[in-house]
Amino acid sequence: MPGSILFMCRMNAVRSPMAEVLARECLPAGTYVASAGVRPGERDPFVDAVLAEVGLSLGRHAPHSLEQLEDDYFDLIVTLAPEAHHAALELTRSMAVDVIYWPMPDPTVATGTRDQILSAYRDVREQLKSLIRRRLAAEE
């Protein structure tokens, strides 16, 4: 079980902050969990909506980039988008860290009614929850 995990996506607005909140819910209390983007984006209200459906919240989270992180050492970096995966692999040139890639669809490209868009966000939430439980929590 890694002691510290960083979830990375493109703009730290949807996939990685969602993964951070879900991991904090699923993993042991002593596990340090953070998220970042290759570059910062804007907070997405659909993320707040689908997390609230399962009793979770981003709290005061504001999207931020890798350079804005307070801590820069992690046992594991989980990348959720191709651009983030390439950036994380660059980090492995200067630090010893394991990187795994969980390609996640980008729900921000969903179109249709509000419920259809929320459905795309829910799908990402459920995929992330399943992967965290199966691949990270199971390593305890």
MINURO-967131 format. One record per atom (N, C-alpha, C): x, y, z negated; residue in three letters. Coordinates in nm, 4 decimals. Atoms other than C-alpha are relative to their C-alpha. Example, Ala and Ser with C-alpha at 12.3 -4.5 7.8 and 13.67 -1.06 7.14 Angstrom:
xx; yy; zz; residuo
0.0890; -0.1190; 0.0000; Ala
1.2300; -0.4500; -0.7800; Ala
0.0900; 0.1200; 0.0000; Ala
-0.0820; -0.1190; 0.0060; Ser
1.3670; -0.1060; -0.7140; Ser
-0.0770; 0.1090; -0.0730; Ser
// end
This chain:
xx; yy; zz; residuo
0.0836; -0.1184; 0.0000; Met
0.0000; 0.0000; 0.0000; Met
0.0878; 0.1243; 0.0000; Met
-0.0810; -0.1221; -0.0022; Pro
0.1560; 0.3300; 0.1044; Pro
-0.0415; 0.0952; -0.1128; Pro
0.0279; -0.0941; 0.1075; Gly
0.1849; 0.5857; -0.1746; Gly
-0.0468; 0.1352; 0.0494; Gly
0.0421; -0.1282; -0.0575; Ser
0.1315; 0.8810; 0.0573; Ser
-0.0310; -0.0188; 0.1478; Ser
0.0487; 0.0188; -0.1372; Ile
-0.0622; 0.8988; 0.3837; Ile
-0.0379; 0.1353; 0.0575; Ile
0.0399; -0.1191; -0.0742; Leu
-0.0985; 1.1764; 0.6384; Leu
-0.0828; -0.0440; 0.1199; Leu
0.0823; 0.0218; -0.1181; Phe
-0.3820; 1.1689; 0.8904; Phe
0.0201; 0.1202; 0.0915; Phe
-0.0253; -0.1076; -0.0955; Met
-0.3083; 1.3701; 1.2043; Met
-0.0899; -0.0114; 0.1223; Met
0.0713; -0.0078; -0.1274; Cys
-0.5224; 1.4799; 1.4967; Cys
0.0449; 0.1289; 0.0691; Cys
-0.0441; -0.1130; -0.0805; Arg
-0.5078; 1.7634; 1.7443; Arg
-0.0072; 0.1329; -0.0744; Arg
0.0161; -0.1312; 0.0620; Met
-0.6470; 2.0559; 1.5422; Met
-0.0439; -0.0042; -0.1460; Met
0.0356; 0.0136; 0.1406; Asn
-0.7247; 1.9211; 1.1916; Asn
-0.1373; 0.0594; -0.0297; Asn
0.1339; -0.0552; 0.0169; Ala
-1.0878; 2.0190; 1.2399; Ala
-0.1072; -0.1078; -0.0108; Ala
0.1044; 0.1022; -0.0032; Val
-1.2750; 1.6908; 1.2900; Val
0.0536; -0.1343; -0.0519; Val
-0.0385; 0.1376; 0.0309; Arg
-1.1030; 1.3519; 1.2869; Arg
0.0900; -0.0126; -0.1224; Arg
-0.0925; 0.0172; 0.1131; Ser
-0.8123; 1.3985; 1.0445; Ser
-0.0571; 0.0471; -0.1334; Ser
0.0565; -0.0335; 0.1309; Pro
-0.9992; 1.5919; 0.7721; Pro
-0.1084; -0.0999; -0.0428; Pro
0.0997; 0.1012; 0.0319; Met
-1.2809; 1.3377; 0.7950; Met
0.0701; -0.1239; -0.0567; Met
-0.0762; 0.1164; 0.0476; Ala
-1.0258; 1.0565; 0.7533; Ala
0.0569; 0.0258; -0.1394; Ala
-0.0556; -0.0338; 0.1317; Glu
-0.8654; 1.2379; 0.4591; Glu
-0.1048; -0.0180; -0.1098; Glu
0.1072; 0.0098; 0.0997; Val
-1.1958; 1.2640; 0.2703; Val
-0.0422; -0.1461; -0.0206; Val
0.0395; 0.1407; 0.0100; Leu
-1.2911; 0.9033; 0.3486; Leu
0.1067; -0.0825; -0.0714; Leu
-0.1088; 0.0740; 0.0644; Ala
-0.9485; 0.7743; 0.2412; Ala
0.0040; 0.0291; -0.1496; Ala
0.0016; -0.0326; 0.1432; Arg
-0.9669; 0.9602; -0.0888; Arg
-0.1106; -0.0761; -0.0724; Arg
0.1119; 0.0739; 0.0578; Glu
-1.2985; 0.7849; -0.1478; Glu
0.0320; -0.1494; -0.0120; Glu
-0.0219; 0.1449; -0.0089; Cys
-1.1704; 0.4353; -0.0562; Cys
0.1282; -0.0492; -0.0662; Cys
-0.1315; 0.0453; 0.0447; Leu
-0.8077; 0.4240; -0.1711; Leu
0.0196; 0.0243; -0.1490; Leu
-0.0257; -0.0184; 0.1431; Pro
-0.6653; 0.3968; -0.5241; Pro
0.0311; 0.1467; -0.0339; Pro
-0.0125; -0.1401; 0.0433; Ala
-0.6567; 0.7227; -0.7226; Ala
0.1420; 0.0549; 0.0123; Ala
-0.1372; -0.0495; -0.0060; Gly
-0.2757; 0.7468; -0.7189; Gly
0.0536; 0.0224; 0.1400; Gly
-0.0458; -0.0158; -0.1378; Thr
-0.2546; 0.7528; -0.3395; Thr
-0.0131; 0.1461; 0.0420; Thr
0.0031; -0.1376; -0.0490; Tyr
-0.1593; 1.0955; -0.2024; Tyr
-0.0462; -0.0023; 0.1458; Tyr
0.0567; -0.0028; -0.1350; Val
-0.3670; 1.1711; 0.1083; Val
-0.0090; 0.1448; 0.0459; Val
0.0082; -0.1342; -0.0584; Ala
-0.3413; 1.4744; 0.3358; Ala
-0.0366; -0.0133; 0.1470; Ala
0.0268; -0.0005; -0.1441; Ser
-0.4325; 1.5753; 0.6893; Ser
0.0577; 0.1271; 0.0596; Ser
-0.0545; -0.1156; -0.0720; Ala
-0.2933; 1.8104; 0.9505; Ala
-0.0281; -0.0190; 0.1482; Ala
0.0135; 0.0049; -0.1438; Gly
-0.3193; 1.8940; 1.3161; Gly
0.1302; 0.0404; 0.0666; Gly
-0.1153; -0.0475; -0.0754; Val
-0.0653; 1.9543; 1.5855; Val
-0.0013; 0.1532; -0.0039; Val
0.0206; -0.1440; 0.0192; Arg
-0.2079; 2.3062; 1.5680; Arg
-0.1341; 0.0161; -0.0711; Arg
0.1257; -0.0164; 0.0731; Pro
-0.4870; 2.4488; 1.3504; Pro
-0.1150; 0.0390; 0.0915; Pro
0.1209; -0.0345; -0.0744; Gly
-0.8405; 2.4726; 1.4834; Gly
-0.0955; 0.0757; -0.0902; Gly
0.1049; -0.0635; 0.0803; Glu
-1.1681; 2.6000; 1.3419; Glu
-0.0810; -0.1086; -0.0693; Glu
0.0819; 0.0966; 0.0735; Arg
-1.3733; 2.4215; 1.0782; Arg
-0.1273; -0.0288; 0.0789; Arg
0.1129; 0.0452; -0.0809; Asp
-1.6530; 2.2211; 1.2416; Asp
-0.1193; -0.0334; -0.0902; Asp
0.1149; 0.0246; 0.0882; Pro
-1.9989; 2.2333; 1.0763; Pro
-0.0614; -0.1392; 0.0159; Pro
0.0529; 0.1357; -0.0163; Phe
-2.0947; 1.8941; 1.2226; Phe
0.0734; -0.0986; -0.0916; Phe
-0.0752; 0.0853; 0.0934; Val
-1.8179; 1.7345; 1.0105; Val
-0.0618; 0.0112; -0.1388; Val
0.0642; -0.0198; 0.1302; Asp
-1.9721; 1.8890; 0.6991; Asp
-0.1328; -0.0750; -0.0064; Asp
0.1322; 0.0636; -0.0023; Ala
-2.3138; 1.7554; 0.8019; Ala
0.0101; -0.1519; -0.0128; Ala
-0.0061; 0.1468; 0.0052; Val
-2.2086; 1.3932; 0.8602; Val
0.0676; -0.0505; -0.1268; Val
-0.0564; 0.0401; 0.1295; Leu
-1.9966; 1.3810; 0.5442; Leu
-0.1043; 0.0141; -0.1101; Leu
0.1046; -0.0205; 0.1005; Ala
-2.2846; 1.5217; 0.3387; Ala
-0.1004; -0.1156; 0.0025; Ala
0.0922; 0.1131; -0.0109; Glu
-2.5005; 1.2346; 0.4691; Glu
0.0422; -0.1185; -0.0859; Glu
-0.0511; 0.1118; 0.0806; Val
-2.2760; 0.9921; 0.2770; Val
0.0523; 0.0491; -0.1358; Val
-0.0341; -0.0523; 0.1315; Gly
-2.2312; 1.2140; -0.0290; Gly
0.1414; 0.0524; -0.0142; Gly
-0.1373; -0.0503; 0.0039; Leu
-1.8881; 1.3517; 0.0633; Leu
0.0055; 0.1434; 0.0509; Leu
-0.0158; -0.1391; -0.0416; Ser
-1.7546; 1.7004; 0.1305; Ser
0.1461; 0.0306; 0.0294; Ser
-0.1347; -0.0503; -0.0268; Leu
-1.4515; 1.8718; 0.2813; Leu
0.0449; 0.1002; -0.1060; Leu
-0.0345; -0.1002; 0.1001; Gly
-1.4640; 2.1166; -0.0068; Gly
0.0464; 0.1283; 0.0668; Gly
-0.0539; -0.1257; -0.0537; Arg
-1.2500; 2.4193; 0.0716; Arg
0.0951; -0.0214; 0.1177; Arg
-0.0929; 0.0300; -0.1094; His
-1.0605; 2.2499; 0.3538; His
-0.0060; 0.1057; 0.1100; His
-0.0140; -0.0871; -0.1168; Ala
-0.9348; 2.4886; 0.6196; Ala
0.1002; -0.0680; 0.0924; Ala
-0.0926; 0.0663; -0.0921; Pro
-0.7741; 2.3416; 0.9320; Pro
0.1391; 0.0630; -0.0044; Pro
-0.1384; -0.0481; 0.0009; His
-0.3958; 2.3652; 0.9273; His
0.0885; -0.0939; 0.0805; His
-0.0943; 0.0761; -0.0830; Ser
-0.0972; 2.2462; 1.1252; Ser
0.0996; -0.0742; -0.0879; Ser
-0.1044; 0.0764; 0.0663; Leu
0.1818; 2.0105; 1.0327; Leu
0.0990; 0.0937; -0.0691; Leu
-0.0960; -0.0947; 0.0569; Glu
0.4119; 2.3086; 0.9711; Glu
-0.0531; 0.0684; -0.1252; Glu
0.0603; -0.0666; 0.1147; Gln
0.1676; 2.4474; 0.7139; Gln
-0.0183; -0.0920; -0.1206; Gln
0.0137; 0.0935; 0.1123; Leu
0.1713; 2.1362; 0.4926; Leu
0.0960; 0.0366; -0.1121; Leu
-0.0875; -0.0244; 0.1145; Glu
0.3089; 2.1803; 0.1422; Glu
0.1028; -0.1109; -0.0144; Glu
-0.0905; 0.1147; 0.0050; Asp
0.4596; 1.8306; 0.1377; Asp
0.0245; -0.0477; 0.1421; Asp
-0.0279; 0.0490; -0.1346; Asp
0.6346; 1.6916; 0.4408; Asp
0.0580; -0.1405; 0.0001; Asp
-0.0436; 0.1385; 0.0014; Tyr
0.7274; 1.3425; 0.3258; Tyr
-0.1208; -0.0897; -0.0231; Tyr
0.1099; 0.0958; 0.0114; Phe
0.4820; 1.0593; 0.3779; Phe
0.0539; -0.1389; 0.0276; Phe
-0.0354; 0.1392; -0.0280; Asp
0.5112; 0.6814; 0.3687; Asp
-0.0592; -0.0448; 0.1332; Asp
0.0725; 0.0422; -0.1190; Leu
0.2634; 0.6514; 0.6543; Leu
-0.0689; 0.1197; 0.0639; Leu
0.0773; -0.0982; -0.0758; Ile
0.1283; 0.8792; 0.9251; Ile
-0.0939; -0.0783; 0.0905; Ile
0.1022; 0.0618; -0.0851; Val
-0.1964; 0.7692; 1.0885; Val
-0.0435; 0.1062; 0.0998; Val
0.0372; -0.0960; -0.1033; Thr
-0.2511; 0.9457; 1.4194; Thr
-0.1317; -0.0430; 0.0637; Thr
0.1355; 0.0268; -0.0472; Leu
-0.5994; 0.9759; 1.5637; Leu
-0.0255; 0.0544; 0.1401; Leu
0.0115; -0.0575; -0.1343; Ala
-0.5358; 1.1507; 1.8968; Ala
0.1360; -0.0106; 0.0684; Ala
-0.1277; 0.0172; -0.0701; Pro
-0.2695; 1.1112; 2.1687; Pro
0.1019; 0.1100; -0.0292; Pro
-0.0922; -0.1113; 0.0247; Glu
-0.1185; 1.4570; 2.1143; Glu
0.0614; -0.0107; -0.1403; Glu
-0.0495; 0.0173; 0.1365; Ala
-0.0870; 1.3902; 1.7408; Ala
0.0976; -0.1166; -0.0081; Ala
-0.0890; 0.1162; 0.0020; His
0.0720; 1.0521; 1.8045; His
0.1380; 0.0376; 0.0543; His
-0.1289; -0.0429; -0.0564; His
0.3428; 1.2071; 2.0229; His
0.0750; 0.0884; -0.0992; His
-0.0637; -0.0881; 0.0986; Ala
0.4099; 1.4744; 1.7588; Ala
0.0544; -0.0807; -0.1177; Ala
-0.0450; 0.0825; 0.1118; Ala
0.4340; 1.2115; 1.4838; Ala
0.1232; -0.0819; 0.0381; Ala
-0.1173; 0.0763; -0.0437; Leu
0.6765; 1.0020; 1.6867; Leu
0.1241; 0.0881; 0.0051; Leu
-0.1126; -0.0937; 0.0042; Glu
0.8970; 1.3111; 1.7211; Glu
0.0542; 0.0124; -0.1427; Glu
-0.0423; -0.0097; 0.1399; Leu
0.9050; 1.3308; 1.3400; Leu
0.0860; -0.1189; -0.0411; Leu
-0.0760; 0.1190; 0.0394; Thr
1.0420; 0.9770; 1.3195; Thr
0.1467; 0.0102; 0.0412; Thr
-0.1409; -0.0210; -0.0350; Arg
1.3627; 1.1053; 1.4782; Arg
0.0791; 0.0549; -0.1173; Arg
-0.0708; -0.0639; 0.1102; Ser
1.4449; 1.2986; 1.1619; Ser
-0.0408; -0.0519; -0.1387; Ser
0.0403; 0.0556; 0.1293; Met
1.2615; 1.1068; 0.8856; Met
-0.0487; -0.1433; 0.0170; Met
0.0436; 0.1399; -0.0022; Ala
1.1913; 0.7458; 0.8005; Ala
-0.1453; -0.0049; -0.0452; Ala
0.1428; 0.0072; 0.0309; Val
0.8143; 0.7141; 0.8188; Val
-0.0664; -0.0950; 0.0987; Val
0.0754; 0.0883; -0.0883; Asp
0.5806; 0.4517; 0.9570; Asp
-0.1115; 0.0800; 0.0653; Asp
0.1063; -0.0672; -0.0750; Val
0.3402; 0.5727; 1.2247; Val
-0.0894; -0.1060; 0.0622; Val
0.0940; 0.0875; -0.0695; Ile
0.0261; 0.3924; 1.3348; Ile
-0.1005; 0.0871; 0.0738; Ile
0.0906; -0.0745; -0.0876; Tyr
-0.2139; 0.5008; 1.6054; Tyr
-0.1361; -0.0658; -0.0007; Tyr
0.1391; 0.0428; -0.0063; Trp
-0.5889; 0.4675; 1.5668; Trp
-0.0703; 0.0946; 0.0951; Trp
0.0661; -0.0923; -0.0935; Pro
-0.7294; 0.6248; 1.8835; Pro
-0.1473; 0.0173; -0.0342; Pro
0.1384; -0.0338; 0.0345; Met
-1.0542; 0.7987; 1.7944; Met
-0.0589; 0.0877; 0.1090; Met
0.0635; -0.0888; -0.0975; Pro
-1.3004; 0.9510; 2.0372; Pro
-0.0148; 0.1403; -0.0595; Pro
0.0176; -0.1387; 0.0422; Asp
-1.3344; 1.3287; 2.0216; Asp
-0.1485; 0.0332; 0.0057; Asp
0.1442; -0.0235; -0.0032; Pro
-1.6952; 1.3942; 1.9162; Pro
-0.0368; 0.1419; 0.0440; Pro
0.0309; -0.1375; -0.0411; Thr
-1.6671; 1.7632; 2.0069; Thr
-0.0388; 0.0083; 0.1468; Thr
0.0379; -0.0011; -0.1417; Val
-1.7181; 1.6679; 2.3722; Val
-0.1417; -0.0536; 0.0219; Val
0.1368; 0.0528; -0.0105; Ala
-2.0607; 1.5155; 2.2966; Ala
-0.0955; 0.1115; 0.0408; Ala
0.1012; -0.0968; -0.0447; Thr
-2.3542; 1.6865; 2.4633; Thr
-0.1382; -0.0566; -0.0290; Thr
0.1380; 0.0442; 0.0206; Gly
-2.7299; 1.6675; 2.4301; Gly
-0.0631; 0.0735; -0.1153; Gly
0.0702; -0.0594; 0.1133; Thr
-2.9588; 1.7334; 2.1382; Thr
0.0913; 0.0014; -0.1222; Thr
-0.0774; -0.0034; 0.1246; Arg
-2.8320; 1.8109; 1.7907; Arg
0.0176; -0.1409; -0.0552; Arg
-0.0102; 0.1351; 0.0526; Asp
-2.9098; 1.4542; 1.6870; Asp
0.0963; -0.0869; 0.0819; Asp
-0.0942; 0.0750; -0.0842; Gln
-2.7169; 1.3122; 1.9852; Gln
0.1447; 0.0393; -0.0323; Gln
-0.1349; -0.0465; 0.0356; Ile
-2.4160; 1.5257; 1.8940; Ile
0.0382; -0.0543; -0.1380; Ile
-0.0271; 0.0549; 0.1332; Leu
-2.4421; 1.4267; 1.5265; Leu
0.0286; -0.1499; 0.0056; Leu
-0.0237; 0.1433; -0.0157; Ser
-2.4564; 1.0640; 1.6369; Ser
0.1451; -0.0289; 0.0392; Ser
-0.1412; 0.0173; -0.0394; Ala
-2.1134; 1.1011; 1.8019; Ala
0.0917; 0.0203; -0.1203; Ala
-0.0785; -0.0248; 0.1218; Tyr
-1.9738; 1.2435; 1.4761; Tyr
-0.0165; -0.1144; -0.0991; Tyr
0.0240; 0.1141; 0.0893; Arg
-2.1369; 0.9645; 1.2756; Arg
0.0803; -0.1222; 0.0440; Arg
-0.0767; 0.1139; -0.0517; Asp
-1.9746; 0.7057; 1.5022; Asp
0.1465; 0.0103; -0.0412; Asp
-0.1398; -0.0200; 0.0402; Val
-1.6306; 0.8552; 1.4319; Val
0.0140; -0.0229; -0.1503; Val
-0.0041; 0.0192; 0.1461; Arg
-1.7042; 0.8669; 1.0575; Arg
0.0006; -0.1489; -0.0339; Arg
0.0109; 0.1428; 0.0309; Glu
-1.8025; 0.4997; 1.0554; Glu
0.1220; -0.0785; 0.0486; Glu
-0.1224; 0.0654; -0.0485; Gln
-1.5046; 0.3910; 1.2678; Gln
0.1153; 0.0252; -0.0957; Gln
-0.1076; -0.0340; 0.0937; Leu
-1.2673; 0.5749; 1.0350; Leu
-0.0173; -0.0745; -0.1323; Leu
0.0261; 0.0680; 0.1270; Lys
-1.4317; 0.4322; 0.7225; Lys
0.0361; -0.1478; 0.0104; Lys
-0.0284; 0.1416; -0.0201; Ser
-1.4064; 0.0801; 0.8620; Ser
0.1507; -0.0264; 0.0086; Ser
-0.1451; 0.0188; -0.0141; Leu
-1.0402; 0.1162; 0.9616; Leu
0.0732; 0.0230; -0.1317; Leu
-0.0649; -0.0277; 0.1290; Ile
-0.9412; 0.2695; 0.6282; Ile
-0.0217; -0.1164; -0.0958; Ile
0.0288; 0.1125; 0.0906; Arg
-1.1121; -0.0093; 0.4363; Arg
0.0731; -0.1273; 0.0414; Arg
-0.0606; 0.1248; -0.0493; Arg
-0.9809; -0.2907; 0.6570; Arg
0.1513; 0.0059; 0.0006; Arg
-0.1450; -0.0036; -0.0229; Arg
-0.6276; -0.1705; 0.7227; Arg
0.0810; 0.0660; -0.1093; Arg
-0.0765; -0.0673; 0.1059; Leu
-0.5310; 0.0489; 0.4286; Leu
-0.0411; -0.0505; -0.1378; Leu
0.0453; 0.0447; 0.1312; Ala
-0.7453; -0.0465; 0.1300; Ala
0.0271; -0.1492; -0.0195; Ala
-0.0235; 0.1447; 0.0079; Ala
-0.6974; -0.4164; 0.2112; Ala
0.1439; -0.0336; -0.0345; Ala
-0.1420; 0.0263; 0.0277; Glu
-0.3197; -0.3775; 0.1645; Glu
0.0322; 0.0061; -0.1483; Glu
-0.0252; -0.0127; 0.1431; Glu
-0.3607; -0.3277; -0.2109; Glu
0.0573; -0.1273; -0.0561; Glu
// end
